[in-house]
């Protein structure tokens, strides 16, 4: 079974900055929220963020902890991945 088959029915979101040309990623939140604190922060035990290519929605998805995804987004916003000429 492909990972995308197990992620059917999730509520996928695109960036509000997406141009509609399917050249972005989509994200979905997976798992139940709990009140138990974890290394990912309070109330987030068992949660994962699924990320997939909007051009290949039936393809694979990567799974991240909420803390790892938030760190990645923060680093992108800070310009840490900009190409240097």
N, C-alpha and C positions, 0 to 999 in steps of 0.2 A: 504494500500500500504506500503510495506517495504521501509525503508530508502534507501536500495541498489537499488531499482527500480528507485528512483528519481536521483540516481547518475550515471546512465548509460551514457556512452559516454564521461566520463571524461578521461583525460590523467593521468593515475596512474603511479607513479614512485616508484621504490624500491631503497634501499640503495645500493651504489656501493660495499658495504662490504657484501652484501647478498651472501650466498653460493649457491643459486639456489635450496635449499632444502625446499623452502616455509615455512621457520621458521622465518619470519620477518613481518614487517608491510609495507604497501604501503600508499603513500600520494598523494593527488590531490588538486589543488587549485580551489576553487569555487568562482564565483561571479565576477562582473565587477570591474575593477580598476577605481577609480575616483581621481580627483585632490583635493578633499576636505580633509583637515587634520582631523584626529580623534585621539582618545586615543591610537589607534593601530599604529599610525604613519601617516605621510603624504602620501596621494595617495592610501590608503588601505581601505577606507570605504567600507563596504559591503563584503569584502573578507573573506573567511573562508578556513581553511585547513581541508580536510577530511582525516581520518586515518582509515584503515581497516586491518584486518588480511589477510595475503597473502594465508593462507590455506583455507579461507572461503570468497572468493571474492563476493559471492552472499549474504553474511551476513550483519550485521549492520556495520555502520561506525560512528565514533565519529567526531564531528565538533569542531574546535578550532579557536579562532582568531589568526591571524598571530603572534601577540605579545606573546600570551600564548604558541603557539607551539615553537617559537624561544627560549623562556625562558626554556621550557622543554628540548629541544635539547642541549642548553648550559649547563644545569645542568647535563644531562647525560654525556656529554663530560668531564665535570669537575669531574666525578666520584661520584656524590652525591647519587647515587642509588646503589652503589656497596654493596654487602652483606658483612657484617662484621662477622668474625668467632669468 
